[in-house]
């Protein structure tokens, strides 16, 4: 997935108009429950799998993209 695609999913989950690839999910109001929803949406649309720990350590669209490319935290 591209950072813009993940940013769009973040915006959808957070119910905001726009998220850039460098915006921090948690600083924008993301909670643990919203994090679970975001990880689920990313995993539905991606061939690789991301975990909650990935989102915690890389809470931006750019960071998640990088972790997906490396195969996540596993």
PDB file of N, H, CA, C and O in Angstrom:
ATOM      1  N   UNK A   1       0.831  -1.185   0.000  1.00  0.00           N
ATOM      2  CA  UNK A   1       0.000   0.000   0.000  1.00  0.00           C
ATOM      3  C   UNK A   1       0.874   1.247   0.000  1.00  0.00           C
ATOM      4  O   UNK A   1       1.981   1.251   0.538  1.00  0.00           O
ATOM      5  N   UNK A   2       0.363   2.281  -0.602  1.00  0.00           N
ATOM      6  H   UNK A   2      -0.536   2.278  -1.039  1.00  0.00           H
ATOM      7  CA  UNK A   2       1.055   3.563  -0.635  1.00  0.00           C
ATOM      8  C   UNK A   2       0.656   4.398   0.584  1.00  0.00           C
ATOM      9  O   UNK A   2      -0.430   4.218   1.137  1.00  0.00           O
ATOM     10  N   UNK A   3       1.538   5.312   1.000  1.00  0.00           N
ATOM     11  H   UNK A   3       2.419   5.459   0.551  1.00  0.00           H
ATOM     12  CA  UNK A   3       1.208   6.160   2.154  1.00  0.00           C
ATOM     13  C   UNK A   3      -0.111   6.917   1.992  1.00  0.00           C
ATOM     14  O   UNK A   3      -0.851   7.079   2.962  1.00  0.00           O
ATOM     15  N   UNK A   4      -0.408   7.378   0.785  1.00  0.00           N
ATOM     16  H   UNK A   4       0.193   7.247  -0.003  1.00  0.00           H
ATOM     17  CA  UNK A   4      -1.658   8.118   0.570  1.00  0.00           C
ATOM     18  C   UNK A   4      -2.883   7.243   0.830  1.00  0.00           C
ATOM     19  O   UNK A   4      -3.901   7.729   1.322  1.00  0.00           O
ATOM     20  N   UNK A   5      -2.787   5.959   0.502  1.00  0.00           N
ATOM     21  H   UNK A   5      -1.959   5.564   0.102  1.00  0.00           H
ATOM     22  CA  UNK A   5      -3.905   5.036   0.746  1.00  0.00           C
ATOM     23  C   UNK A   5      -4.111   4.818   2.242  1.00  0.00           C
ATOM     24  O   UNK A   5      -5.243   4.787   2.726  1.00  0.00           O
ATOM     25  N   UNK A   6      -3.012   4.668   2.962  1.00  0.00           N
ATOM     26  H   UNK A   6      -2.093   4.693   2.569  1.00  0.00           H
ATOM     27  CA  UNK A   6      -3.112   4.488   4.411  1.00  0.00           C
ATOM     28  C   UNK A   6      -3.601   5.772   5.076  1.00  0.00           C
ATOM     29  O   UNK A   6      -4.400   5.725   6.011  1.00  0.00           O
ATOM     30  N   UNK A   7      -3.123   6.913   4.597  1.00  0.00           N
ATOM     31  H   UNK A   7      -2.474   6.951   3.838  1.00  0.00           H
ATOM     32  CA  UNK A   7      -3.593   8.193   5.131  1.00  0.00           C
ATOM     33  C   UNK A   7      -5.095   8.348   4.926  1.00  0.00           C
ATOM     34  O   UNK A   7      -5.791   8.868   5.799  1.00  0.00           O
ATOM     35  N   UNK A   8      -5.598   7.901   3.779  1.00  0.00           N
ATOM     36  H   UNK A   8      -5.032   7.479   3.070  1.00  0.00           H
ATOM     37  CA  UNK A   8      -7.041   7.968   3.515  1.00  0.00           C
ATOM     38  C   UNK A   8      -7.808   7.072   4.482  1.00  0.00           C
ATOM     39  O   UNK A   8      -8.886   7.444   4.945  1.00  0.00           O
ATOM     40  N   UNK A   9      -7.266   5.901   4.788  1.00  0.00           N
ATOM     41  H   UNK A   9      -6.390   5.599   4.412  1.00  0.00           H
ATOM     42  CA  UNK A   9      -7.921   5.013   5.759  1.00  0.00           C
ATOM     43  C   UNK A   9      -7.892   5.634   7.155  1.00  0.00           C
ATOM     44  O   UNK A   9      -8.858   5.520   7.909  1.00  0.00           O
ATOM     45  N   UNK A  10      -6.788   6.287   7.493  1.00  0.00           N
ATOM     46  H   UNK A  10      -6.004   6.380   6.881  1.00  0.00           H
ATOM     47  CA  UNK A  10      -6.709   6.975   8.784  1.00  0.00           C
ATOM     48  C   UNK A  10      -7.772   8.062   8.875  1.00  0.00           C
ATOM     49  O   UNK A  10      -8.459   8.188   9.888  1.00  0.00           O
ATOM     50  N   UNK A  11      -7.901   8.845   7.809  1.00  0.00           N
ATOM     51  H   UNK A  11      -7.342   8.743   6.986  1.00  0.00           H
ATOM     52  CA  UNK A  11      -8.907   9.914   7.793  1.00  0.00           C
ATOM     53  C   UNK A  11     -10.306   9.339   7.966  1.00  0.00           C
ATOM     54  O   UNK A  11     -11.133   9.903   8.682  1.00  0.00           O
ATOM     55  N   UNK A  12     -10.565   8.212   7.307  1.00  0.00           N
ATOM     56  H   UNK A  12      -9.893   7.754   6.725  1.00  0.00           H
ATOM     57  CA  UNK A  12     -11.876   7.563   7.411  1.00  0.00           C
ATOM     58  C   UNK A  12     -12.146   7.114   8.844  1.00  0.00           C
ATOM     59  O   UNK A  12     -13.219   7.377   9.388  1.00  0.00           O
ATOM     60  N   UNK A  13     -11.184   6.444   9.450  1.00  0.00           N
ATOM     61  H   UNK A  13     -10.312   6.230   9.008  1.00  0.00           H
ATOM     62  CA  UNK A  13     -11.350   5.934  10.815  1.00  0.00           C
ATOM     63  C   UNK A  13     -11.476   7.087  11.823  1.00  0.00           C
ATOM     64  O   UNK A  13     -12.285   7.030  12.748  1.00  0.00           O
ATOM     65  N   UNK A  14     -10.671   8.120  11.629  1.00  0.00           N
ATOM     66  H   UNK A  14     -10.014   8.167  10.877  1.00  0.00           H
ATOM     67  CA  UNK A  14     -10.684   9.263  12.551  1.00  0.00           C
ATOM     68  C   UNK A  14     -11.824  10.246  12.267  1.00  0.00           C
ATOM     69  O   UNK A  14     -12.086  11.152  13.057  1.00  0.00           O
ATOM     70  N   UNK A  15     -12.490  10.057  11.140  1.00  0.00           N
ATOM     71  H   UNK A  15     -12.278   9.320  10.497  1.00  0.00           H
ATOM     72  CA  UNK A  15     -13.576  10.932  10.705  1.00  0.00           C
ATOM     73  C   UNK A  15     -13.109  12.384  10.604  1.00  0.00           C
ATOM     74  O   UNK A  15     -13.729  13.303  11.139  1.00  0.00           O
ATOM     75  N   UNK A  16     -11.993  12.552   9.897  1.00  0.00           N
ATOM     76  H   UNK A  16     -11.490  11.805   9.462  1.00  0.00           H
ATOM     77  CA  UNK A  16     -11.463  13.884   9.594  1.00  0.00           C
ATOM     78  C   UNK A  16     -11.358  14.023   8.077  1.00  0.00           C
ATOM     79  O   UNK A  16     -11.374  13.029   7.352  1.00  0.00           O
ATOM     80  N   UNK A  17     -11.252  15.258   7.609  1.00  0.00           N
ATOM     81  H   UNK A  17     -11.239  16.066   8.198  1.00  0.00           H
ATOM     82  CA  UNK A  17     -11.220  15.496   6.169  1.00  0.00           C
ATOM     83  C   UNK A  17      -9.936  15.031   5.505  1.00  0.00           C
ATOM     84  O   UNK A  17      -9.969  14.471   4.409  1.00  0.00           O
ATOM     85  N   UNK A  18      -8.808  15.260   6.161  1.00  0.00           N
ATOM     86  H   UNK A  18      -8.782  15.715   7.051  1.00  0.00           H
ATOM     87  CA  UNK A  18      -7.538  14.952   5.517  1.00  0.00           C
ATOM     88  C   UNK A  18      -6.485  14.549   6.531  1.00  0.00           C
ATOM     89  O   UNK A  18      -6.402  15.110   7.624  1.00  0.00           O
ATOM     90  N   UNK A  19      -5.682  13.568   6.149  1.00  0.00           N
ATOM     91  H   UNK A  19      -5.750  13.112   5.261  1.00  0.00           H
ATOM     92  CA  UNK A  19      -4.527  13.143   6.929  1.00  0.00           C
ATOM     93  C   UNK A  19      -3.366  13.063   5.951  1.00  0.00           C
ATOM     94  O   UNK A  19      -3.507  12.489   4.871  1.00  0.00           O
ATOM     95  N   UNK A  20      -2.216  13.631   6.315  1.00  0.00           N
ATOM     96  H   UNK A  20      -2.101  14.097   7.192  1.00  0.00           H
ATOM     97  CA  UNK A  20      -1.040  13.523   5.453  1.00  0.00           C
ATOM     98  C   UNK A  20      -0.248  12.282   5.851  1.00  0.00           C
ATOM     99  O   UNK A  20      -0.523  11.662   6.878  1.00  0.00           O
ATOM    100  N   UNK A  21       0.720  11.932   5.043  1.00  0.00           N
ATOM    101  H   UNK A  21       0.943  12.436   4.208  1.00  0.00           H
ATOM    102  CA  UNK A  21       1.491  10.720   5.324  1.00  0.00           C
ATOM    103  C   UNK A  21       2.375  10.851   6.561  1.00  0.00           C
ATOM    104  O   UNK A  21       2.882   9.849   7.064  1.00  0.00           O
ATOM    105  N   UNK A  22       2.564  12.071   7.057  1.00  0.00           N
ATOM    106  H   UNK A  22       2.152  12.886   6.649  1.00  0.00           H
ATOM    107  CA  UNK A  22       3.408  12.276   8.237  1.00  0.00           C
ATOM    108  C   UNK A  22       2.622  12.648   9.490  1.00  0.00           C
ATOM    109  O   UNK A  22       3.223  12.896  10.535  1.00  0.00           O
ATOM    110  N   UNK A  23       1.294  12.693   9.410  1.00  0.00           N
ATOM    111  H   UNK A  23       0.806  12.491   8.561  1.00  0.00           H
ATOM    112  CA  UNK A  23       0.469  12.972  10.586  1.00  0.00           C
ATOM    113  C   UNK A  23       0.451  11.759  11.515  1.00  0.00           C
ATOM    114  O   UNK A  23       0.332  10.619  11.065  1.00  0.00           O
ATOM    115  N   UNK A  24       0.570  12.019  12.802  1.00  0.00           N
ATOM    116  H   UNK A  24       0.666  12.945  13.167  1.00  0.00           H
ATOM    117  CA  UNK A  24       0.564  10.965  13.808  1.00  0.00           C
ATOM    118  C   UNK A  24      -0.881  10.588  14.144  1.00  0.00           C
ATOM    119  O   UNK A  24      -1.672  11.433  14.564  1.00  0.00           O
ATOM    120  N   UNK A  25      -1.207   9.327  13.957  1.00  0.00           N
ATOM    121  H   UNK A  25      -0.565   8.641  13.616  1.00  0.00           H
ATOM    122  CA  UNK A  25      -2.556   8.807  14.191  1.00  0.00           C
ATOM    123  C   UNK A  25      -3.055   9.158  15.597  1.00  0.00           C
ATOM    124  O   UNK A  25      -4.196   9.591  15.757  1.00  0.00           O
ATOM    125  N   UNK A  26      -2.224   8.977  16.598  1.00  0.00           N
ATOM    126  H   UNK A  26      -1.297   8.625  16.469  1.00  0.00           H
ATOM    127  CA  UNK A  26      -2.646   9.195  17.976  1.00  0.00           C
ATOM    128  C   UNK A  26      -2.744  10.681  18.317  1.00  0.00           C
ATOM    129  O   UNK A  26      -3.599  11.077  19.110  1.00  0.00           O
ATOM    130  N   UNK A  27      -1.895  11.492  17.737  1.00  0.00           N
ATOM    131  H   UNK A  27      -1.200  11.171  17.093  1.00  0.00           H
ATOM    132  CA  UNK A  27      -1.979  12.944  17.963  1.00  0.00           C
ATOM    133  C   UNK A  27      -3.221  13.547  17.308  1.00  0.00           C
ATOM    134  O   UNK A  27      -3.680  14.619  17.704  1.00  0.00           O
ATOM    135  N   UNK A  28      -3.760  12.854  16.304  1.00  0.00           N
ATOM    136  H   UNK A  28      -3.388  11.983  15.983  1.00  0.00           H
ATOM    137  CA  UNK A  28      -4.988  13.320  15.647  1.00  0.00           C
ATOM    138  C   UNK A  28      -6.247  12.849  16.368  1.00  0.00           C
ATOM    139  O   UNK A  28      -7.362  13.120  15.920  1.00  0.00           O
ATOM    140  N   UNK A  29      -6.069  12.148  17.478  1.00  0.00           N
ATOM    141  H   UNK A  29      -5.164  11.928  17.841  1.00  0.00           H
ATOM    142  CA  UNK A  29      -7.223  11.705  18.258  1.00  0.00           C
ATOM    143  C   UNK A  29      -7.470  10.213  18.226  1.00  0.00           C
ATOM    144  O   UNK A  29      -8.491   9.741  18.728  1.00  0.00           O
ATOM    145  N   UNK A  30      -6.547   9.465  17.643  1.00  0.00           N
ATOM    146  H   UNK A  30      -5.718   9.848  17.236  1.00  0.00           H
ATOM    147  CA  UNK A  30      -6.705   8.009  17.580  1.00  0.00           C
ATOM    148  C   UNK A  30      -6.640   7.380  18.958  1.00  0.00           C
ATOM    149  O   UNK A  30      -5.778   7.723  19.766  1.00  0.00           O
ATOM    150  N   UNK A  31      -7.541   6.470  19.222  1.00  0.00           N
ATOM    151  H   UNK A  31      -8.242   6.191  18.565  1.00  0.00           H
ATOM    152  CA  UNK A  31      -7.587   5.736  20.487  1.00  0.00           C
ATOM    153  C   UNK A  31      -7.247   4.273  20.210  1.00  0.00           C
ATOM    154  O   UNK A  31      -7.045   3.882  19.061  1.00  0.00           O
ATOM    155  N   UNK A  32      -7.186   3.478  21.260  1.00  0.00           N
ATOM    156  H   UNK A  32      -7.350   3.796  22.194  1.00  0.00           H
ATOM    157  CA  UNK A  32      -6.897   2.053  21.065  1.00  0.00           C
ATOM    158  C   UNK A  32      -7.991   1.373  20.243  1.00  0.00           C
ATOM    159  O   UNK A  32      -7.702   0.510  19.415  1.00  0.00           O
ATOM    160  N   UNK A  33      -9.221   1.754  20.468  1.00  0.00           N
ATOM    161  H   UNK A  33      -9.456   2.455  21.141  1.00  0.00           H
ATOM    162  CA  UNK A  33     -10.329   1.170  19.711  1.00  0.00           C
ATOM    163  C   UNK A  33     -10.254   1.573  18.241  1.00  0.00           C
ATOM    164  O   UNK A  33     -10.484   0.745  17.360  1.00  0.00           O
ATOM    165  N   UNK A  34      -9.939   2.826  17.972  1.00  0.00           N
ATOM    166  H   UNK A  34      -9.752   3.499  18.688  1.00  0.00           H
ATOM    167  CA  UNK A  34      -9.791   3.277  16.589  1.00  0.00           C
ATOM    168  C   UNK A  34      -8.562   2.640  15.940  1.00  0.00           C
ATOM    169  O   UNK A  34      -8.553   2.391  14.734  1.00  0.00           O
ATOM    170  N   UNK A  35      -7.536   2.380  16.733  1.00  0.00           N
ATOM    171  H   UNK A  35      -7.543   2.582  17.712  1.00  0.00           H
ATOM    172  CA  UNK A  35      -6.336   1.718  16.210  1.00  0.00           C
ATOM    173  C   UNK A  35      -6.677   0.311  15.717  1.00  0.00           C
ATOM    174  O   UNK A  35      -6.203  -0.110  14.662  1.00  0.00           O
ATOM    175  N   UNK A  36      -7.490  -0.406  16.471  1.00  0.00           N
ATOM    176  H   UNK A  36      -7.875  -0.063  17.328  1.00  0.00           H
ATOM    177  CA  UNK A  36      -7.917  -1.749  16.054  1.00  0.00           C
ATOM    178  C   UNK A  36      -8.693  -1.656  14.736  1.00  0.00           C
ATOM    179  O   UNK A  36      -8.492  -2.474  13.839  1.00  0.00           O
ATOM    180  N   UNK A  37      -9.567  -0.675  14.620  1.00  0.00           N
ATOM    181  H   UNK A  37      -9.731  -0.010  15.349  1.00  0.00           H
ATOM    182  CA  UNK A  37     -10.340  -0.490  13.389  1.00  0.00           C
ATOM    183  C   UNK A  37      -9.419  -0.171  12.213  1.00  0.00           C
ATOM    184  O   UNK A  37      -9.614  -0.696  11.116  1.00  0.00           O
ATOM    185  N   UNK A  38      -8.423   0.680  12.430  1.00  0.00           N
ATOM    186  H   UNK A  38      -8.265   1.106  13.321  1.00  0.00           H
ATOM    187  CA  UNK A  38      -7.496   1.039  11.363  1.00  0.00           C
ATOM    188  C   UNK A  38      -6.671  -0.159  10.916  1.00  0.00           C
ATOM    189  O   UNK A  38      -6.535  -0.405   9.717  1.00  0.00           O
ATOM    190  N   UNK A  39      -6.125  -0.901  11.861  1.00  0.00           N
ATOM    191  H   UNK A  39      -6.236  -0.701  12.835  1.00  0.00           H
ATOM    192  CA  UNK A  39      -5.329  -2.084  11.524  1.00  0.00           C
ATOM    193  C   UNK A  39      -6.170  -3.077  10.729  1.00  0.00           C
ATOM    194  O   UNK A  39      -5.689  -3.669   9.762  1.00  0.00           O
ATOM    195  N   UNK A  40      -7.409  -3.256  11.132  1.00  0.00           N
ATOM    196  H   UNK A  40      -7.799  -2.775  11.917  1.00  0.00           H
ATOM    197  CA  UNK A  40      -8.313  -4.159  10.410  1.00  0.00           C
ATOM    198  C   UNK A  40      -8.522  -3.696   8.971  1.00  0.00           C
ATOM    199  O   UNK A  40      -8.459  -4.507   8.047  1.00  0.00           O
ATOM    200  N   UNK A  41      -8.766  -2.415   8.774  1.00  0.00           N
ATOM    201  H   UNK A  41      -8.817  -1.756   9.525  1.00  0.00           H
ATOM    202  CA  UNK A  41      -8.974  -1.871   7.424  1.00  0.00           C
ATOM    203  C   UNK A  41      -7.717  -2.019   6.560  1.00  0.00           C
ATOM    204  O   UNK A  41      -7.801  -2.378   5.385  1.00  0.00           O
ATOM    205  N   UNK A  42      -6.561  -1.742   7.151  1.00  0.00           N
ATOM    206  H   UNK A  42      -6.493  -1.451   8.106  1.00  0.00           H
ATOM    207  CA  UNK A  42      -5.307  -1.878   6.408  1.00  0.00           C
ATOM    208  C   UNK A  42      -5.103  -3.333   5.987  1.00  0.00           C
ATOM    209  O   UNK A  42      -4.738  -3.606   4.843  1.00  0.00           O
ATOM    210  N   UNK A  43      -5.340  -4.263   6.910  1.00  0.00           N
ATOM    211  H   UNK A  43      -5.637  -4.041   7.838  1.00  0.00           H
ATOM    212  CA  UNK A  43      -5.135  -5.681   6.604  1.00  0.00           C
ATOM    213  C   UNK A  43      -6.123  -6.209   5.568  1.00  0.00           C
ATOM    214  O   UNK A  43      -5.795  -7.126   4.814  1.00  0.00           O
ATOM    215  N   UNK A  44      -7.319  -5.646   5.522  1.00  0.00           N
ATOM    216  H   UNK A  44      -7.586  -4.902   6.135  1.00  0.00           H
ATOM    217  CA  UNK A  44      -8.301  -6.039   4.498  1.00  0.00           C
ATOM    218  C   UNK A  44      -7.825  -5.645   3.106  1.00  0.00           C
ATOM    219  O   UNK A  44      -8.107  -6.343   2.132  1.00  0.00           O
ATOM    220  N   UNK A  45      -7.107  -4.533   3.007  1.00  0.00           N
ATOM    221  H   UNK A  45      -6.878  -3.965   3.798  1.00  0.00           H
ATOM    222  CA  UNK A  45      -6.740  -3.980   1.709  1.00  0.00           C
ATOM    223  C   UNK A  45      -5.287  -4.257   1.307  1.00  0.00           C
ATOM    224  O   UNK A  45      -4.875  -3.898   0.204  1.00  0.00           O
ATOM    225  N   UNK A  46      -4.524  -4.878   2.170  1.00  0.00           N
ATOM    226  H   UNK A  46      -4.858  -5.170   3.066  1.00  0.00           H
ATOM    227  CA  UNK A  46      -3.099  -5.076   1.913  1.00  0.00           C
ATOM    228  C   UNK A  46      -2.769  -6.553   1.781  1.00  0.00           C
ATOM    229  O   UNK A  46      -3.423  -7.405   2.382  1.00  0.00           O
ATOM    230  N   UNK A  47      -1.752  -6.843   0.990  1.00  0.00           N
ATOM    231  H   UNK A  47      -1.221  -6.151   0.502  1.00  0.00           H
ATOM    232  CA  UNK A  47      -1.298  -8.230   0.873  1.00  0.00           C
ATOM    233  C   UNK A  47      -0.410  -8.614   2.049  1.00  0.00           C
ATOM    234  O   UNK A  47      -0.299  -9.795   2.379  1.00  0.00           O
ATOM    235  N   UNK A  48       0.224  -7.630   2.687  1.00  0.00           N
ATOM    236  H   UNK A  48       0.133  -6.671   2.420  1.00  0.00           H
ATOM    237  CA  UNK A  48       1.010  -7.864   3.901  1.00  0.00           C
ATOM    238  C   UNK A  48       0.116  -7.576   5.099  1.00  0.00           C
ATOM    239  O   UNK A  48      -0.994  -7.065   4.949  1.00  0.00           O
ATOM    240  N   UNK A  49       0.604  -7.904   6.277  1.00  0.00           N
ATOM    241  H   UNK A  49       1.506  -8.319   6.399  1.00  0.00           H
ATOM    242  CA  UNK A  49      -0.217  -7.705   7.465  1.00  0.00           C
ATOM    243  C   UNK A  49       0.484  -6.781   8.448  1.00  0.00           C
ATOM    244  O   UNK A  49       1.684  -6.904   8.691  1.00  0.00           O
ATOM    245  N   UNK A  50      -0.274  -5.867   9.000  1.00  0.00           N
ATOM    246  H   UNK A  50      -1.249  -5.767   8.802  1.00  0.00           H
ATOM    247  CA  UNK A  50       0.226  -4.934  10.003  1.00  0.00           C
ATOM    248  C   UNK A  50      -0.444  -5.282  11.337  1.00  0.00           C
ATOM    249  O   UNK A  50      -1.576  -5.764  11.368  1.00  0.00           O
ATOM    250  N   UNK A  51       0.270  -5.029  12.432  1.00  0.00           N
ATOM    251  H   UNK A  51       1.189  -4.637  12.407  1.00  0.00           H
ATOM    252  CA  UNK A  51      -0.277  -5.320  13.762  1.00  0.00           C
ATOM    253  C   UNK A  51      -0.442  -4.023  14.546  1.00  0.00           C
ATOM    254  O   UNK A  51       0.005  -2.959  14.117  1.00  0.00           O
ATOM    255  N   UNK A  52      -1.083  -4.129  15.687  1.00  0.00           N
ATOM    256  H   UNK A  52      -1.446  -4.993  16.036  1.00  0.00           H
ATOM    257  CA  UNK A  52      -1.223  -2.963  16.567  1.00  0.00           C
ATOM    258  C   UNK A  52       0.142  -2.440  16.993  1.00  0.00           C
ATOM    259  O   UNK A  52       0.341  -1.230  17.100  1.00  0.00           O
ATOM    260  N   UNK A  53       1.074  -3.341  17.233  1.00  0.00           N
ATOM    261  H   UNK A  53       0.912  -4.324  17.146  1.00  0.00           H
ATOM    262  CA  UNK A  53       2.410  -2.912  17.648  1.00  0.00           C
ATOM    263  C   UNK A  53       3.083  -2.100  16.542  1.00  0.00           C
ATOM    264  O   UNK A  53       3.825  -1.158  16.823  1.00  0.00           O
ATOM    265  N   UNK A  54       2.821  -2.469  15.274  1.00  0.00           N
ATOM    266  H   UNK A  54       2.219  -3.234  15.046  1.00  0.00           H
ATOM    267  CA  UNK A  54       3.351  -1.684  14.156  1.00  0.00           C
ATOM    268  C   UNK A  54       2.823  -0.261  14.216  1.00  0.00           C
ATOM    269  O   UNK A  54       3.577   0.697  14.041  1.00  0.00           O
ATOM    270  N   UNK A  55       1.531  -0.125  14.462  1.00  0.00           N
ATOM    271  H   UNK A  55       0.919  -0.903  14.604  1.00  0.00           H
ATOM    272  CA  UNK A  55       0.915   1.196  14.523  1.00  0.00           C
ATOM    273  C   UNK A  55       1.441   2.001  15.707  1.00  0.00           C
ATOM    274  O   UNK A  55       1.621   3.214  15.599  1.00  0.00           O
ATOM    275  N   UNK A  56       1.684   1.349  16.815  1.00  0.00           N
ATOM    276  H   UNK A  56       1.538   0.364  16.903  1.00  0.00           H
ATOM    277  CA  UNK A  56       2.207   2.042  17.993  1.00  0.00           C
ATOM    278  C   UNK A  56       3.613   2.581  17.726  1.00  0.00           C
ATOM    279  O   UNK A  56       3.926   3.717  18.084  1.00  0.00           O
ATOM    280  N   UNK A  57       4.450   1.768  17.100  1.00  0.00           N
ATOM    281  H   UNK A  57       4.195   0.845  16.810  1.00  0.00           H
ATOM    282  CA  UNK A  57       5.833   2.183  16.839  1.00  0.00           C
ATOM    283  C   UNK A  57       5.984   3.052  15.598  1.00  0.00           C
ATOM    284  O   UNK A  57       6.972   3.773  15.463  1.00  0.00           O
ATOM    285  N   UNK A  58       5.017   2.991  14.693  1.00  0.00           N
ATOM    286  H   UNK A  58       4.214   2.405  14.803  1.00  0.00           H
ATOM    287  CA  UNK A  58       5.073   3.788  13.460  1.00  0.00           C
ATOM    288  C   UNK A  58       3.686   4.360  13.200  1.00  0.00           C
ATOM    289  O   UNK A  58       2.985   3.874  12.313  1.00  0.00           O
ATOM    290  N   UNK A  59       3.269   5.384  13.953  1.00  0.00           N
ATOM    291  H   UNK A  59       3.838   5.779  14.674  1.00  0.00           H
ATOM    292  CA  UNK A  59       1.891   5.866  13.902  1.00  0.00           C
ATOM    293  C   UNK A  59       1.556   6.819  12.755  1.00  0.00           C
ATOM    294  O   UNK A  59       0.568   7.551  12.823  1.00  0.00           O
ATOM    295  N   UNK A  60       2.377   6.812  11.700  1.00  0.00           N
ATOM    296  H   UNK A  60       3.179   6.218  11.645  1.00  0.00           H
ATOM    297  CA  UNK A  60       2.092   7.646  10.531  1.00  0.00           C
ATOM    298  C   UNK A  60       1.870   6.749   9.320  1.00  0.00           C
ATOM    299  O   UNK A  60       2.267   5.584   9.321  1.00  0.00           O
ATOM    300  N   UNK A  61       1.241   7.288   8.299  1.00  0.00           N
ATOM    301  H   UNK A  61       0.918   8.235   8.298  1.00  0.00           H
ATOM    302  CA  UNK A  61       1.016   6.506   7.074  1.00  0.00           C
ATOM    303  C   UNK A  61       2.351   6.104   6.448  1.00  0.00           C
ATOM    304  O   UNK A  61       2.497   4.985   5.955  1.00  0.00           O
ATOM    305  N   UNK A  62       3.318   7.010   6.467  1.00  0.00           N
ATOM    306  H   UNK A  62       3.200   7.919   6.867  1.00  0.00           H
ATOM    307  CA  UNK A  62       4.639   6.698   5.921  1.00  0.00           C
ATOM    308  C   UNK A  62       5.308   5.577   6.725  1.00  0.00           C
ATOM    309  O   UNK A  62       5.919   4.675   6.152  1.00  0.00           O
ATOM    310  N   UNK A  63       5.189   5.642   8.038  1.00  0.00           N
ATOM    311  H   UNK A  63       4.693   6.375   8.504  1.00  0.00           H
ATOM    312  CA  UNK A  63       5.782   4.615   8.902  1.00  0.00           C
ATOM    313  C   UNK A  63       5.133   3.256   8.718  1.00  0.00           C
ATOM    314  O   UNK A  63       5.823   2.237   8.668  1.00  0.00           O
ATOM    315  N   UNK A  64       3.821   3.234   8.618  1.00  0.00           N
ATOM    316  H   UNK A  64       3.261   4.061   8.659  1.00  0.00           H
ATOM    317  CA  UNK A  64       3.115   1.964   8.404  1.00  0.00           C
ATOM    318  C   UNK A  64       3.497   1.373   7.055  1.00  0.00           C
ATOM    319  O   UNK A  64       3.703   0.164   6.945  1.00  0.00           O
ATOM    320  N   UNK A  65       3.596   2.209   6.028  1.00  0.00           N
ATOM    321  H   UNK A  65       3.429   3.191   6.116  1.00  0.00           H
ATOM    322  CA  UNK A  65       3.990   1.731   4.704  1.00  0.00           C
ATOM    323  C   UNK A  65       5.363   1.065   4.766  1.00  0.00           C
ATOM    324  O   UNK A  65       5.581   0.004   4.180  1.00  0.00           O
ATOM    325  N   UNK A  66       6.272   1.697   5.475  1.00  0.00           N
ATOM    326  H   UNK A  66       6.096   2.559   5.950  1.00  0.00           H
ATOM    327  CA  UNK A  66       7.622   1.149   5.625  1.00  0.00           C
ATOM    328  C   UNK A  66       7.595  -0.199   6.356  1.00  0.00           C
ATOM    329  O   UNK A  66       8.289  -1.137   5.963  1.00  0.00           O
ATOM    330  N   UNK A  67       6.804  -0.286   7.402  1.00  0.00           N
ATOM    331  H   UNK A  67       6.241   0.475   7.722  1.00  0.00           H
ATOM    332  CA  UNK A  67       6.721  -1.543   8.157  1.00  0.00           C
ATOM    333  C   UNK A  67       6.051  -2.631   7.327  1.00  0.00           C
ATOM    334  O   UNK A  67       6.447  -3.794   7.405  1.00  0.00           O
ATOM    335  N   UNK A  68       5.046  -2.275   6.534  1.00  0.00           N
ATOM    336  H   UNK A  68       4.725  -1.330   6.471  1.00  0.00           H
ATOM    337  CA  UNK A  68       4.416  -3.264   5.651  1.00  0.00           C
ATOM    338  C   UNK A  68       5.421  -3.800   4.632  1.00  0.00           C
ATOM    339  O   UNK A  68       5.431  -4.993   4.330  1.00  0.00           O
ATOM    340  N   UNK A  69       6.253  -2.923   4.111  1.00  0.00           N
ATOM    341  H   UNK A  69       6.245  -1.954   4.356  1.00  0.00           H
ATOM    342  CA  UNK A  69       7.262  -3.335   3.135  1.00  0.00           C
ATOM    343  C   UNK A  69       8.270  -4.310   3.748  1.00  0.00           C
ATOM    344  O   UNK A  69       8.801  -5.181   3.058  1.00  0.00           O
ATOM    345  N   UNK A  70       8.526  -4.157   5.041  1.00  0.00           N
ATOM    346  H   UNK A  70       8.095  -3.450   5.601  1.00  0.00           H
ATOM    347  CA  UNK A  70       9.466  -5.045   5.738  1.00  0.00           C
ATOM    348  C   UNK A  70       8.784  -6.266   6.321  1.00  0.00           C
ATOM    349  O   UNK A  70       9.451  -7.124   6.898  1.00  0.00           O
ATOM    350  N   UNK A  71       7.486  -6.362   6.186  1.00  0.00           N
ATOM    351  H   UNK A  71       6.944  -5.664   5.718  1.00  0.00           H
ATOM    352  CA  UNK A  71       6.771  -7.520   6.726  1.00  0.00           C
ATOM    353  C   UNK A  71       6.236  -7.327   8.131  1.00  0.00           C
ATOM    354  O   UNK A  71       5.886  -8.306   8.789  1.00  0.00           O
ATOM    355  N   UNK A  72       6.164  -6.097   8.609  1.00  0.00           N
ATOM    356  H   UNK A  72       6.448  -5.301   8.075  1.00  0.00           H
ATOM    357  CA  UNK A  72       5.592  -5.818   9.918  1.00  0.00           C
ATOM    358  C   UNK A  72       6.552  -6.113  11.044  1.00  0.00           C
ATOM    359  O   UNK A  72       7.744  -6.320  10.821  1.00  0.00           O
ATOM    360  N   UNK A  73       6.030  -6.131  12.248  1.00  0.00           N
ATOM    361  H   UNK A  73       5.061  -5.963  12.429  1.00  0.00           H
ATOM    362  CA  UNK A  73       6.849  -6.290  13.455  1.00  0.00           C
ATOM    363  C   UNK A  73       7.260  -7.734  13.704  1.00  0.00           C
ATOM    364  O   UNK A  73       8.172  -7.994  14.489  1.00  0.00           O
ATOM    365  N   UNK A  74       6.602  -8.659  13.048  1.00  0.00           N
ATOM    366  H   UNK A  74       5.861  -8.447  12.411  1.00  0.00           H
ATOM    367  CA  UNK A  74       6.876 -10.066  13.320  1.00  0.00           C
ATOM    368  C   UNK A  74       8.252 -10.474  12.958  1.00  0.00           C
ATOM    369  O   UNK A  74       8.618 -11.636  13.135  1.00  0.00           O
TER     370      UNK A  74
END
